[in-house]
Amino acid sequence: MSRTSAKYRNFVAEPMGQKSVTELAGVGETLGGRLTEAGFDKAYTVLGQYLILKKDEELFKEWMKDVCNASSKQASDCYHCLNDWCEEFM
């Protein structure tokens, strides 16, 4: 399962700090560029949107599709990465 990728494990294993948006699971250079253009250059800014959407999976995935044209898999990977990070650190 993609949630166990090295990128996912690295993100969930430590505090977020100033990590780039491209360090989120499901977000590569292309999506990262689109998110940055939309004002979401750091992982914590995407986390903020996740929290604004009240951690709702469907709302977050729709937001990802709207803002950066993420695929369902990319949006799902990013959601689960943030969700699991929150369970670990919040």
Secondary structure, 3 states (H helix, E strand, C coil): CHHHCHHHHHHHCCCCCCCEHHHCCCCCHHHHHHHHHCCCCEHHHHHHHHHHCCCCHHHHHHHHHHHHCCCHHHHHHHHHHHHHHHHHHC
